[in-house]
């Protein structure tokens, strides 16, 4: 069985060598250029995360935690407002409606501020 396999391998190698020798110079040149381009592509780094990305994500989380936690110690109402603002941003609500009745929102804010003082 090994002898038959060896014969097949030898014959395949001979046919391959003959086909390579029969290729003209221009084709060999293009094949060589394509081979070098493929090898260069393998050496090029693939998509990698920037080394600073985890640190930036941690800093962002810390900044959000401080922004939510800090107002709570100074003024509990401000902490609730900060959490509400954060929820509104994360829920992705459509904020275009705010431009429709801007006078109403200004009036509501002034009334709310007036109630907080009296």
Secondary structure by P-SEA (a helix, b strand, c coil): caaaaaaaaaaaaaaaaaaaaaccaaaaaaaaaaaaaaaaaaaccccccccaaaaaaaaaaaaaaaaacccccccaaaaaaaaaaaaaaaaccccccccccaaaaaaaaaaaaaaaac
